[in-house]
Amino acid sequence: MQPTGSKQMQQTVAELMPQFMENSFVKGIATGSLSRAAVVNYVQQDNLYLDRFLTLYQQVLGALNPSLLEQTEHDIQRENGAHQVLLQAAQTTTDQIMTPLPAAKQVTRAYLEHMERATEQSVFLGLASMQACPAVYRELAQRLVQQGANRADNPFAGWINFYVGTDDDFDHTMFHELDQLSPTVMAAERQQAQQVFRKSCELELAFFTQAKEDD
Ligand SMILES: Cc1ncc(C[n+]2csc(CCO)c2C)c(N)n1
């Protein structure tokens, strides 16, 4: 039997996970040692990213399922909770790092453009491009917990616990939505959705890498 679209996407995440666990930013989260510059870089770029992500999400879900949009959009706004953990560790605030507004770096722009292009093609592909966010972060957080990385003396434990705790429902709900839509699109588009999703996962990895690079 063919696996469902969401199963195949979860397999993609599992396949790429070893690369995430080897990523230097992710290892820094796990060990509690990241430079202030890396943390600031990440949160700045993520604020720019989430802002646009929320708008796209509203556009896609607004077209597909407005009641689901109403139920879930606060989850994205609440991600600020994860950022607060990082900002506290870096002893700074959102205002301090977002004024003047920093420029979007290359991976941030590439990832946003990827999701925008997918959304222009169809809401199904748009949703697939956005689903890497909860899927990757949830799996990543679960693995970090399995490693015991959320121990009390890790300043980033709250970040790990945030994503292991809150994203479960969001992730399952959106995968369910994708599987519900799947029979309504042509086989070629279903296949394309897998590629779009994989590309987003790769951009997730590059996004972490970018935080530790100086442009
Ligand atoms: C680059 C980047 N990728 C994924 C997330 C996590 N994320 C973004 S939206 C969403 C679903 C609702 O919370 C999740 C888990 C992030 N913060 N930054």
The ligand as an ORCA input file, in Angstrom:
! r2SCAN-3c Opt
* xyz 1 1
  C      12.734     28.909     10.567
  C      11.713     28.353     11.471
  N      11.164     27.189     11.173
  C      10.237     26.665     11.967
  C       9.854     27.313     13.092
  C       8.842     26.716     13.991
  N       7.514     27.011     13.545
  C       7.183     27.999     12.719
  S       5.519     28.066     12.447
  C       5.246     26.743     13.388
  C       3.894     26.195     13.593
  C       3.116     26.841     14.685
  O       3.798     27.097     15.825
  C       6.422     26.278     13.922
  C       6.529     25.151     14.826
  C      10.444     28.539     13.388
  N      10.111     29.259     14.478
  N      11.382     29.039     12.564
*
